[in-house]
Amino acid sequence: MWADDRMLILHTDGLPSRWVPAPDACAPAVDPAVTAAVTIRDASSSARPVRDDTAVAVLTPTPPDRP
């Protein structure tokens, strides 16, 4: 069973294999698209820019509540 407060972040090799997700971007109420964008922003660096084959998918057990 997958808990409601969990998410799965998958990415291609366009991002480095070692990075730490931003805690505020991985909160259950955050839209998965925002989490994906923040992951690309934070995991890349000027030493290793984002490559054209970079992709990030964020999976959550249920859609976040929308106002």
PQR file of N, CA, C, O and H, with PARSE charges and radii, in Angstrom:
ATOM      1  N   MET A   1       0.836  -1.179   0.000 -0.4000 1.5000
ATOM      2  CA  MET A   1       0.000   0.000   0.000 -0.0000 2.0000
ATOM      3  C   MET A   1       0.879   1.240   0.000  0.5500 1.7000
ATOM      4  O   MET A   1       1.929   1.276   0.643 -0.5500 1.4000
ATOM      5  N   TRP A   2       0.440   2.244  -0.723 -0.4000 1.5000
ATOM      6  CA  TRP A   2       1.176   3.480  -0.866 -0.0000 2.0000
ATOM      7  C   TRP A   2       0.496   4.542  -0.005  0.5500 1.7000
ATOM      8  O   TRP A   2      -0.685   4.829  -0.198 -0.5500 1.4000
ATOM      9  H   TRP A   2      -0.413   2.215  -1.245  0.4000 1.0000
ATOM     10  N   ALA A   3       1.229   5.125   0.939 -0.4000 1.5000
ATOM     11  CA  ALA A   3       0.675   6.126   1.848 -0.0000 2.0000
ATOM     12  C   ALA A   3       0.377   7.429   1.109  0.5500 1.7000
ATOM     13  O   ALA A   3       1.034   7.762   0.122 -0.5500 1.4000
ATOM     14  H   ALA A   3       2.189   4.891   1.096  0.4000 1.0000
ATOM     15  N   ASP A   4      -0.614   8.155   1.598 -0.4000 1.5000
ATOM     16  CA  ASP A   4      -1.023   9.406   0.956 -0.0000 2.0000
ATOM     17  C   ASP A   4       0.050  10.492   0.982  0.5500 1.7000
ATOM     18  O   ASP A   4       0.016  11.406   0.158 -0.5500 1.4000
ATOM     19  H   ASP A   4      -1.147   7.885   2.399  0.4000 1.0000
ATOM     20  N   ASP A   5       0.995  10.411   1.906 -0.4000 1.5000
ATOM     21  CA  ASP A   5       2.017  11.452   2.012 -0.0000 2.0000
ATOM     22  C   ASP A   5       3.297  11.108   1.256  0.5500 1.7000
ATOM     23  O   ASP A   5       4.329  11.740   1.481 -0.5500 1.4000
ATOM     24  H   ASP A   5       1.022   9.669   2.576  0.4000 1.0000
ATOM     25  N   ARG A   6       3.251  10.136   0.378 -0.4000 1.5000
ATOM     26  CA  ARG A   6       4.434   9.711  -0.377 -0.0000 2.0000
ATOM     27  C   ARG A   6       4.337  10.154  -1.827  0.5500 1.7000
ATOM     28  O   ARG A   6       3.248  10.355  -2.364 -0.5500 1.4000
ATOM     29  H   ARG A   6       2.412   9.622   0.195  0.4000 1.0000
ATOM     30  N   MET A   7       5.505  10.302  -2.448 -0.4000 1.5000
ATOM     31  CA  MET A   7       5.546  10.546  -3.884 -0.0000 2.0000
ATOM     32  C   MET A   7       6.782   9.859  -4.452  0.5500 1.7000
ATOM     33  O   MET A   7       7.753   9.598  -3.742 -0.5500 1.4000
ATOM     34  H   MET A   7       6.389  10.139  -2.011  0.4000 1.0000
ATOM     35  N   LEU A   8       6.723   9.579  -5.726 -0.4000 1.5000
ATOM     36  CA  LEU A   8       7.823   8.936  -6.425 -0.0000 2.0000
ATOM     37  C   LEU A   8       8.303   9.894  -7.495  0.5500 1.7000
ATOM     38  O   LEU A   8       7.519  10.355  -8.324 -0.5500 1.4000
ATOM     39  H   LEU A   8       5.935   9.791  -6.303  0.4000 1.0000
ATOM     40  N   ILE A   9       9.601  10.196  -7.478 -0.4000 1.5000
ATOM     41  CA  ILE A   9      10.193  11.079  -8.478 -0.0000 2.0000
ATOM     42  C   ILE A   9      11.129  10.242  -9.337  0.5500 1.7000
ATOM     43  O   ILE A   9      12.096   9.665  -8.838 -0.5500 1.4000
ATOM     44  H   ILE A   9      10.238   9.821  -6.805  0.4000 1.0000
ATOM     45  N   LEU A  10      10.839  10.180 -10.619 -0.4000 1.5000
ATOM     46  CA  LEU A  10      11.664   9.461 -11.585 -0.0000 2.0000
ATOM     47  C   LEU A  10      12.295  10.480 -12.522  0.5500 1.7000
ATOM     48  O   LEU A  10      11.672  11.487 -12.859 -0.5500 1.4000
ATOM     49  H   LEU A  10      10.054  10.649 -11.025  0.4000 1.0000
ATOM     50  N   HIS A  11      13.537  10.218 -12.946 -0.4000 1.5000
ATOM     51  CA  HIS A  11      14.160  11.139 -13.903 -0.0000 2.0000
ATOM     52  C   HIS A  11      15.096  10.375 -14.824  0.5500 1.7000
ATOM     53  O   HIS A  11      15.586   9.295 -14.493 -0.5500 1.4000
ATOM     54  H   HIS A  11      14.042   9.400 -12.673  0.4000 1.0000
ATOM     55  N   THR A  12      15.327  10.962 -15.982 -0.4000 1.5000
ATOM     56  CA  THR A  12      16.251  10.382 -16.944 -0.0000 2.0000
ATOM     57  C   THR A  12      17.683  10.729 -16.538  0.5500 1.7000
ATOM     58  O   THR A  12      17.907  11.432 -15.553 -0.5500 1.4000
ATOM     59  H   THR A  12      14.929  11.839 -16.251  0.4000 1.0000
ATOM     60  N   ASP A  13      18.623  10.239 -17.293 -0.4000 1.5000
ATOM     61  CA  ASP A  13      20.031  10.492 -16.968 -0.0000 2.0000
ATOM     62  C   ASP A  13      20.474  11.909 -17.335  0.5500 1.7000
ATOM     63  O   ASP A  13      21.662  12.221 -17.248 -0.5500 1.4000
ATOM     64  H   ASP A  13      18.441   9.668 -18.094  0.4000 1.0000
ATOM     65  N   GLY A  14      19.553  12.759 -17.740 -0.4000 1.5000
ATOM     66  CA  GLY A  14      19.887  14.160 -17.968 -0.0000 2.0000
ATOM     67  C   GLY A  14      20.166  14.913 -16.678  0.5500 1.7000
ATOM     68  O   GLY A  14      20.753  15.995 -16.701 -0.5500 1.4000
ATOM     69  H   GLY A  14      18.588  12.505 -17.811  0.4000 1.0000
ATOM     70  N   LEU A  15      19.745  14.344 -15.549 -0.4000 1.5000
ATOM     71  CA  LEU A  15      20.062  14.915 -14.237 -0.0000 2.0000
ATOM     72  C   LEU A  15      21.103  14.038 -13.563  0.5500 1.7000
ATOM     73  O   LEU A  15      21.189  12.844 -13.848 -0.5500 1.4000
ATOM     74  H   LEU A  15      19.268  13.465 -15.530  0.4000 1.0000
ATOM     75  N   PRO A  16      21.896  14.623 -12.669 -0.5600 1.5000
ATOM     76  CA  PRO A  16      22.862  13.800 -11.940  0.2800 2.0000
ATOM     77  C   PRO A  16      22.152  12.738 -11.110  0.5500 1.7000
ATOM     78  O   PRO A  16      20.997  12.910 -10.722 -0.5500 1.4000
ATOM     79  N   SER A  17      22.843  11.659 -10.846 -0.4000 1.5000
ATOM     80  CA  SER A  17      22.211  10.561 -10.105 -0.0000 2.0000
ATOM     81  C   SER A  17      22.110  10.839  -8.614  0.5500 1.7000
ATOM     82  O   SER A  17      21.346  10.171  -7.917 -0.5500 1.4000
ATOM     83  H   SER A  17      23.782  11.519 -11.162  0.4000 1.0000
ATOM     84  N   ARG A  18      22.855  11.800  -8.116 -0.4000 1.5000
ATOM     85  CA  ARG A  18      22.816  12.128  -6.681 -0.0000 2.0000
ATOM     86  C   ARG A  18      22.352  13.558  -6.481  0.5500 1.7000
ATOM     87  O   ARG A  18      23.030  14.503  -6.884 -0.5500 1.4000
ATOM     88  H   ARG A  18      23.475  12.343  -8.682  0.4000 1.0000
ATOM     89  N   TRP A  19      21.197  13.709  -5.859 -0.4000 1.5000
ATOM     90  CA  TRP A  19      20.660  15.018  -5.524 -0.0000 2.0000
ATOM     91  C   TRP A  19      19.693  14.831  -4.377  0.5500 1.7000
ATOM     92  O   TRP A  19      19.215  13.726  -4.122 -0.5500 1.4000
ATOM     93  H   TRP A  19      20.647  12.941  -5.532  0.4000 1.0000
ATOM     94  N   VAL A  20      19.414  15.903  -3.701 -0.4000 1.5000
ATOM     95  CA  VAL A  20      18.502  15.868  -2.555 -0.0000 2.0000
ATOM     96  C   VAL A  20      17.290  16.729  -2.901  0.5500 1.7000
ATOM     97  O   VAL A  20      17.445  17.905  -3.228 -0.5500 1.4000
ATOM     98  H   VAL A  20      19.801  16.801  -3.908  0.4000 1.0000
ATOM     99  N   PRO A  21      16.091  16.161  -2.835 -0.5600 1.5000
ATOM    100  CA  PRO A  21      14.912  16.968  -3.154  0.2800 2.0000
ATOM    101  C   PRO A  21      14.676  18.055  -2.117  0.5500 1.7000
ATOM    102  O   PRO A  21      14.964  17.881  -0.933 -0.5500 1.4000
ATOM    103  N   ALA A  22      14.149  19.175  -2.586 -0.4000 1.5000
ATOM    104  CA  ALA A  22      13.800  20.274  -1.680 -0.0000 2.0000
ATOM    105  C   ALA A  22      12.589  19.859  -0.848  0.5500 1.7000
ATOM    106  O   ALA A  22      11.565  19.474  -1.413 -0.5500 1.4000
ATOM    107  H   ALA A  22      13.915  19.316  -3.548  0.4000 1.0000
ATOM    108  N   PRO A  23      12.680  19.927   0.484 -0.5600 1.5000
ATOM    109  CA  PRO A  23      11.575  19.477   1.331  0.2800 2.0000
ATOM    110  C   PRO A  23      10.261  20.210   1.064  0.5500 1.7000
ATOM    111  O   PRO A  23       9.193  19.599   1.089 -0.5500 1.4000
ATOM    112  N   ASP A  24      10.336  21.514   0.809 -0.4000 1.5000
ATOM    113  CA  ASP A  24       9.100  22.257   0.575 -0.0000 2.0000
ATOM    114  C   ASP A  24       8.466  21.939  -0.776  0.5500 1.7000
ATOM    115  O   ASP A  24       7.264  22.141  -0.947 -0.5500 1.4000
ATOM    116  H   ASP A  24      11.204  22.011   0.788  0.4000 1.0000
ATOM    117  N   ALA A  25       9.239  21.451  -1.730 -0.4000 1.5000
ATOM    118  CA  ALA A  25       8.696  21.083  -3.041 -0.0000 2.0000
ATOM    119  C   ALA A  25       8.105  19.683  -3.041  0.5500 1.7000
ATOM    120  O   ALA A  25       7.416  19.303  -3.988 -0.5500 1.4000
ATOM    121  H   ALA A  25      10.215  21.287  -1.591  0.4000 1.0000
ATOM    122  N   CYS A  26       8.362  18.920  -2.006 -0.4000 1.5000
ATOM    123  CA  CYS A  26       7.888  17.534  -1.942 -0.0000 2.0000
ATOM    124  C   CYS A  26       6.758  17.346  -0.933  0.5500 1.7000
ATOM    125  O   CYS A  26       6.430  16.217  -0.568 -0.5500 1.4000
ATOM    126  H   CYS A  26       8.922  19.228  -1.237  0.4000 1.0000
ATOM    127  N   ALA A  27       6.176  18.427  -0.492 -0.4000 1.5000
ATOM    128  CA  ALA A  27       5.051  18.329   0.439 -0.0000 2.0000
ATOM    129  C   ALA A  27       3.843  17.749  -0.293  0.5500 1.7000
ATOM    130  O   ALA A  27       3.670  17.994  -1.487 -0.5500 1.4000
ATOM    131  H   ALA A  27       6.443  19.344  -0.789  0.4000 1.0000
ATOM    132  N   PRO A  28       3.009  16.987   0.406 -0.5600 1.5000
ATOM    133  CA  PRO A  28       1.863  16.355  -0.254  0.2800 2.0000
ATOM    134  C   PRO A  28       0.910  17.330  -0.945  0.5500 1.7000
ATOM    135  O   PRO A  28       0.265  16.954  -1.924 -0.5500 1.4000
ATOM    136  N   ALA A  29       0.803  18.559  -0.468 -0.4000 1.5000
ATOM    137  CA  ALA A  29      -0.141  19.510  -1.059 -0.0000 2.0000
ATOM    138  C   ALA A  29       0.409  20.200  -2.309  0.5500 1.7000
ATOM    139  O   ALA A  29      -0.334  20.884  -3.013 -0.5500 1.4000
ATOM    140  H   ALA A  29       1.326  18.865   0.328  0.4000 1.0000
ATOM    141  N   VAL A  30       1.700  20.027  -2.589 -0.4000 1.5000
ATOM    142  CA  VAL A  30       2.312  20.691  -3.743 -0.0000 2.0000
ATOM    143  C   VAL A  30       1.933  19.951  -5.023  0.5500 1.7000
ATOM    144  O   VAL A  30       1.930  18.721  -5.067 -0.5500 1.4000
ATOM    145  H   VAL A  30       2.304  19.471  -2.017  0.4000 1.0000
ATOM    146  N   ASP A  31       1.618  20.712  -6.050 -0.4000 1.5000
ATOM    147  CA  ASP A  31       1.275  20.127  -7.350 -0.0000 2.0000
ATOM    148  C   ASP A  31       2.483  19.348  -7.877  0.5500 1.7000
ATOM    149  O   ASP A  31       3.601  19.863  -7.835 -0.5500 1.4000
ATOM    150  H   ASP A  31       1.620  21.711  -6.014  0.4000 1.0000
ATOM    151  N   PRO A  32       2.287  18.115  -8.372 -0.5600 1.5000
ATOM    152  CA  PRO A  32       3.399  17.324  -8.890  0.2800 2.0000
ATOM    153  C   PRO A  32       4.182  18.026 -10.005  0.5500 1.7000
ATOM    154  O   PRO A  32       5.383  17.797 -10.141 -0.5500 1.4000
ATOM    155  N   ALA A  33       3.534  18.866 -10.794 -0.4000 1.5000
ATOM    156  CA  ALA A  33       4.238  19.603 -11.847 -0.0000 2.0000
ATOM    157  C   ALA A  33       5.236  20.591 -11.249  0.5500 1.7000
ATOM    158  O   ALA A  33       6.316  20.790 -11.805 -0.5500 1.4000
ATOM    159  H   ALA A  33       2.558  19.052 -10.683  0.4000 1.0000
ATOM    160  N   VAL A  34       4.885  21.209 -10.125 -0.4000 1.5000
ATOM    161  CA  VAL A  34       5.802  22.121  -9.437 -0.0000 2.0000
ATOM    162  C   VAL A  34       6.989  21.338  -8.887  0.5500 1.7000
ATOM    163  O   VAL A  34       8.132  21.786  -8.983 -0.5500 1.4000
ATOM    164  H   VAL A  34       4.008  21.047  -9.674  0.4000 1.0000
ATOM    165  N   THR A  35       6.721  20.179  -8.317 -0.4000 1.5000
ATOM    166  CA  THR A  35       7.806  19.335  -7.798 -0.0000 2.0000
ATOM    167  C   THR A  35       8.760  18.958  -8.925  0.5500 1.7000
ATOM    168  O   THR A  35       9.976  18.985  -8.731 -0.5500 1.4000
ATOM    169  H   THR A  35       5.793  19.815  -8.239  0.4000 1.0000
ATOM    170  N   ALA A  36       8.241  18.609 -10.089 -0.4000 1.5000
ATOM    171  CA  ALA A  36       9.093  18.254 -11.233 -0.0000 2.0000
ATOM    172  C   ALA A  36       9.948  19.445 -11.665  0.5500 1.7000
ATOM    173  O   ALA A  36      11.141  19.290 -11.923 -0.5500 1.4000
ATOM    174  H   ALA A  36       7.254  18.587 -10.247  0.4000 1.0000
ATOM    175  N   ALA A  37       9.345  20.626 -11.743 -0.4000 1.5000
ATOM    176  CA  ALA A  37      10.083  21.817 -12.157 -0.0000 2.0000
ATOM    177  C   ALA A  37      11.176  22.179 -11.155  0.5500 1.7000
ATOM    178  O   ALA A  37      12.289  22.526 -11.550 -0.5500 1.4000
ATOM    179  H   ALA A  37       8.376  20.752 -11.534  0.4000 1.0000
ATOM    180  N   VAL A  38      10.868  22.102  -9.872 -0.4000 1.5000
ATOM    181  CA  VAL A  38      11.861  22.406  -8.838 -0.0000 2.0000
ATOM    182  C   VAL A  38      12.984  21.372  -8.858  0.5500 1.7000
ATOM    183  O   VAL A  38      14.142  21.718  -8.623 -0.5500 1.4000
ATOM    184  H   VAL A  38       9.963  21.820  -9.552  0.4000 1.0000
ATOM    185  N   THR A  39      12.664  20.129  -9.129 -0.4000 1.5000
ATOM    186  CA  THR A  39      13.683  19.082  -9.216 -0.0000 2.0000
ATOM    187  C   THR A  39      14.662  19.386 -10.339  0.5500 1.7000
ATOM    188  O   THR A  39      15.874  19.285 -10.148 -0.5500 1.4000
ATOM    189  H   THR A  39      11.723  19.848  -9.320  0.4000 1.0000
ATOM    190  N   ILE A  40      14.155  19.752 -11.498 -0.4000 1.5000
ATOM    191  CA  ILE A  40      15.041  20.095 -12.612 -0.0000 2.0000
ATOM    192  C   ILE A  40      15.881  21.314 -12.263  0.5500 1.7000
ATOM    193  O   ILE A  40      17.081  21.344 -12.536 -0.5500 1.4000
ATOM    194  H   ILE A  40      13.170  19.834 -11.653  0.4000 1.0000
ATOM    195  N   ARG A  41      15.260  22.307 -11.667 -0.4000 1.5000
ATOM    196  CA  ARG A  41      15.993  23.524 -11.302 -0.0000 2.0000
ATOM    197  C   ARG A  41      17.098  23.234 -10.288  0.5500 1.7000
ATOM    198  O   ARG A  41      18.231  23.682 -10.459 -0.5500 1.4000
ATOM    199  H   ARG A  41      14.286  22.282 -11.445  0.4000 1.0000
ATOM    200  N   ASP A  42      16.771  22.486  -9.232 -0.4000 1.5000
ATOM    201  CA  ASP A  42      17.714  22.291  -8.136 -0.0000 2.0000
ATOM    202  C   ASP A  42      18.749  21.201  -8.398  0.5500 1.7000
ATOM    203  O   ASP A  42      19.858  21.274  -7.870 -0.5500 1.4000
ATOM    204  H   ASP A  42      15.850  22.122  -9.092  0.4000 1.0000
ATOM    205  N   ALA A  43      18.415  20.208  -9.189 -0.4000 1.5000
ATOM    206  CA  ALA A  43      19.354  19.099  -9.405 -0.0000 2.0000
ATOM    207  C   ALA A  43      20.405  19.429 -10.453  0.5500 1.7000
ATOM    208  O   ALA A  43      21.457  18.791 -10.492 -0.5500 1.4000
ATOM    209  H   ALA A  43      17.514  20.149  -9.618  0.4000 1.0000
ATOM    210  N   SER A  44      20.143  20.404 -11.293 -0.4000 1.5000
ATOM    211  CA  SER A  44      21.143  20.784 -12.285 -0.0000 2.0000
ATOM    212  C   SER A  44      22.065  21.834 -11.670  0.5500 1.7000
ATOM    213  O   SER A  44      21.761  22.422 -10.632 -0.5500 1.4000
ATOM    214  H   SER A  44      19.289  20.922 -11.262  0.4000 1.0000
ATOM    215  N   SER A  45      23.176  22.049 -12.322 -0.4000 1.5000
ATOM    216  CA  SER A  45      24.126  23.048 -11.842 -0.0000 2.0000
ATOM    217  C   SER A  45      24.806  23.695 -13.037  0.5500 1.7000
ATOM    218  O   SER A  45      24.708  23.202 -14.160 -0.5500 1.4000
ATOM    219  H   SER A  45      23.423  21.572 -13.165  0.4000 1.0000
ATOM    220  N   SER A  46      25.491  24.795 -12.790 -0.4000 1.5000
ATOM    221  CA  SER A  46      26.202  25.457 -13.893 -0.0000 2.0000
ATOM    222  C   SER A  46      27.354  24.595 -14.383  0.5500 1.7000
ATOM    223  O   SER A  46      27.761  24.698 -15.540 -0.5500 1.4000
ATOM    224  H   SER A  46      25.571  25.196 -11.877  0.4000 1.0000
ATOM    225  N   ALA A  47      27.886  23.739 -13.503 -0.4000 1.5000
ATOM    226  CA  ALA A  47      28.962  22.833 -13.916 -0.0000 2.0000
ATOM    227  C   ALA A  47      28.428  21.728 -14.818  0.5500 1.7000
ATOM    228  O   ALA A  47      29.142  21.218 -15.681 -0.5500 1.4000
ATOM    229  H   ALA A  47      27.555  23.655 -12.563  0.4000 1.0000
ATOM    230  N   ARG A  48      27.186  21.370 -14.614 -0.4000 1.5000
ATOM    231  CA  ARG A  48      26.559  20.342 -15.438 -0.0000 2.0000
ATOM    232  C   ARG A  48      25.160  20.839 -15.797  0.5500 1.7000
ATOM    233  O   ARG A  48      24.192  20.535 -15.101 -0.5500 1.4000
ATOM    234  H   ARG A  48      26.606  21.785 -13.913  0.4000 1.0000
ATOM    235  N   PRO A  49      25.056  21.601 -16.880 -0.5600 1.5000
ATOM    236  CA  PRO A  49      23.743  22.152 -17.226  0.2800 2.0000
ATOM    237  C   PRO A  49      22.750  21.063 -17.620  0.5500 1.7000
ATOM    238  O   PRO A  49      23.139  19.948 -17.970 -0.5500 1.4000
ATOM    239  N   VAL A  50      21.477  21.399 -17.558 -0.4000 1.5000
ATOM    240  CA  VAL A  50      20.426  20.473 -17.954 -0.0000 2.0000
ATOM    241  C   VAL A  50      20.618  20.135 -19.430  0.5500 1.7000
ATOM    242  O   VAL A  50      20.810  21.023 -20.261 -0.5500 1.4000
ATOM    243  H   VAL A  50      21.162  22.305 -17.274  0.4000 1.0000
ATOM    244  N   ARG A  51      20.564  18.868 -19.738 -0.4000 1.5000
ATOM    245  CA  ARG A  51      20.725  18.429 -21.126 -0.0000 2.0000
ATOM    246  C   ARG A  51      19.354  18.316 -21.785  0.5500 1.7000
ATOM    247  O   ARG A  51      18.319  18.354 -21.120 -0.5500 1.4000
ATOM    248  H   ARG A  51      20.407  18.147 -19.064  0.4000 1.0000
ATOM    249  N   ASP A  52      19.373  18.179 -23.086 -0.4000 1.5000
ATOM    250  CA  ASP A  52      18.108  18.143 -23.822 -0.0000 2.0000
ATOM    251  C   ASP A  52      17.311  16.865 -23.585  0.5500 1.7000
ATOM    252  O   ASP A  52      16.136  16.804 -23.948 -0.5500 1.4000
ATOM    253  H   ASP A  52      20.214  18.148 -23.627  0.4000 1.0000
ATOM    254  N   ASP A  53      17.908  15.860 -22.995 -0.4000 1.5000
ATOM    255  CA  ASP A  53      17.162  14.625 -22.744 -0.0000 2.0000
ATOM    256  C   ASP A  53      16.673  14.515 -21.300  0.5500 1.7000
ATOM    257  O   ASP A  53      16.354  13.420 -20.837 -0.5500 1.4000
ATOM    258  H   ASP A  53      18.863  15.910 -22.700  0.4000 1.0000
ATOM    259  N   THR A  54      16.612  15.627 -20.593 -0.4000 1.5000
ATOM    260  CA  THR A  54      16.172  15.617 -19.207 -0.0000 2.0000
ATOM    261  C   THR A  54      14.649  15.520 -19.125  0.5500 1.7000
ATOM    262  O   THR A  54      13.928  16.292 -19.756 -0.5500 1.4000
ATOM    263  H   THR A  54      16.871  16.517 -20.968  0.4000 1.0000
ATOM    264  N   ALA A  55      14.183  14.565 -18.341 -0.4000 1.5000
ATOM    265  CA  ALA A  55      12.752  14.417 -18.090 -0.0000 2.0000
ATOM    266  C   ALA A  55      12.560  14.019 -16.640  0.5500 1.7000
ATOM    267  O   ALA A  55      13.351  13.256 -16.085 -0.5500 1.4000
ATOM    268  H   ALA A  55      14.769  13.938 -17.828  0.4000 1.0000
ATOM    269  N   VAL A  56      11.505  14.539 -16.032 -0.4000 1.5000
ATOM    270  CA  VAL A  56      11.170  14.219 -14.649 -0.0000 2.0000
ATOM    271  C   VAL A  56       9.685  13.881 -14.594  0.5500 1.7000
ATOM    272  O   VAL A  56       8.853  14.597 -15.151 -0.5500 1.4000
ATOM    273  H   VAL A  56      10.862  15.158 -16.483  0.4000 1.0000
ATOM    274  N   ALA A  57       9.363  12.782 -13.917 -0.4000 1.5000
ATOM    275  CA  ALA A  57       7.968  12.395 -13.688 -0.0000 2.0000
ATOM    276  C   ALA A  57       7.756  12.300 -12.194  0.5500 1.7000
ATOM    277  O   ALA A  57       8.562  11.695 -11.487 -0.5500 1.4000
ATOM    278  H   ALA A  57      10.039  12.200 -13.464  0.4000 1.0000
ATOM    279  N   VAL A  58       6.683  12.888 -11.707 -0.4000 1.5000
ATOM    280  CA  VAL A  58       6.347  12.848 -10.291 -0.0000 2.0000
ATOM    281  C   VAL A  58       5.007  12.143 -10.153  0.5500 1.7000
ATOM    282  O   VAL A  58       4.003  12.581 -10.715 -0.5500 1.4000
ATOM    283  H   VAL A  58       6.028  13.380 -12.282  0.4000 1.0000
ATOM    284  N   LEU A  59       4.998  11.056  -9.405 -0.4000 1.5000
ATOM    285  CA  LEU A  59       3.796  10.269  -9.197 -0.0000 2.0000
ATOM    286  C   LEU A  59       3.347  10.394  -7.752  0.5500 1.7000
ATOM    287  O   LEU A  59       4.150  10.271  -6.827 -0.5500 1.4000
ATOM    288  H   LEU A  59       5.814  10.700  -8.948  0.4000 1.0000
ATOM    289  N   THR A  60       2.055  10.639  -7.568 -0.4000 1.5000
ATOM    290  CA  THR A  60       1.472  10.699  -6.234 -0.0000 2.0000
ATOM    291  C   THR A  60       0.290   9.738  -6.193  0.5500 1.7000
ATOM    292  O   THR A  60      -0.307   9.458  -7.233 -0.5500 1.4000
ATOM    293  H   THR A  60       1.403  10.739  -8.319  0.4000 1.0000
ATOM    294  N   PRO A  61      -0.065   9.223  -5.001 -0.5600 1.5000
ATOM    295  CA  PRO A  61      -1.159   8.256  -4.927  0.2800 2.0000
ATOM    296  C   PRO A  61      -2.514   8.870  -5.246  0.5500 1.7000
ATOM    297  O   PRO A  61      -3.384   8.187  -5.787 -0.5500 1.4000
ATOM    298  N   THR A  62      -2.709  10.132  -4.927 -0.4000 1.5000
ATOM    299  CA  THR A  62      -3.967  10.808  -5.230 -0.0000 2.0000
ATOM    300  C   THR A  62      -3.642  12.222  -5.692  0.5500 1.7000
ATOM    301  O   THR A  62      -2.619  12.770  -5.280 -0.5500 1.4000
ATOM    302  H   THR A  62      -2.002  10.686  -4.488  0.4000 1.0000
ATOM    303  N   PRO A  63      -4.457  12.821  -6.514 -0.5600 1.5000
ATOM    304  CA  PRO A  63      -4.180  14.205  -6.927  0.2800 2.0000
ATOM    305  C   PRO A  63      -4.245  15.140  -5.721  0.5500 1.7000
ATOM    306  O   PRO A  63      -5.027  14.909  -4.799 -0.5500 1.4000
ATOM    307  N   PRO A  64      -3.426  16.197  -5.722 -0.5600 1.5000
ATOM    308  CA  PRO A  64      -3.507  17.151  -4.611  0.2800 2.0000
ATOM    309  C   PRO A  64      -4.852  17.866  -4.633  0.5500 1.7000
ATOM    310  O   PRO A  64      -5.475  18.022  -5.684 -0.5500 1.4000
ATOM    311  N   ASP A  65      -5.286  18.297  -3.450 -0.4000 1.5000
ATOM    312  CA  ASP A  65      -6.543  19.047  -3.353 -0.0000 2.0000
ATOM    313  C   ASP A  65      -6.385  20.372  -4.084  0.5500 1.7000
ATOM    314  O   ASP A  65      -5.370  21.056  -3.953 -0.5500 1.4000
ATOM    315  H   ASP A  65      -4.780  18.170  -2.596  0.4000 1.0000
ATOM    316  N   ARG A  66      -7.386  20.712  -4.838 -0.4000 1.5000
ATOM    317  CA  ARG A  66      -7.362  21.975  -5.585 -0.0000 2.0000
ATOM    318  C   ARG A  66      -8.423  22.899  -4.993  0.5500 1.7000
ATOM    319  O   ARG A  66      -9.534  22.462  -4.693 -0.5500 1.4000
ATOM    320  H   ARG A  66      -8.211  20.156  -4.945  0.4000 1.0000
ATOM    321  N   PRO A  67      -8.076  24.185  -4.825 -0.5600 1.5000
ATOM    322  CA  PRO A  67      -9.073  25.126  -4.278  0.2800 2.0000
ATOM    323  C   PRO A  67     -10.194  25.389  -5.267  0.5500 1.7000
ATOM    324  O   PRO A  67     -11.112  26.153  -4.970 -0.5500 1.4000
TER
END
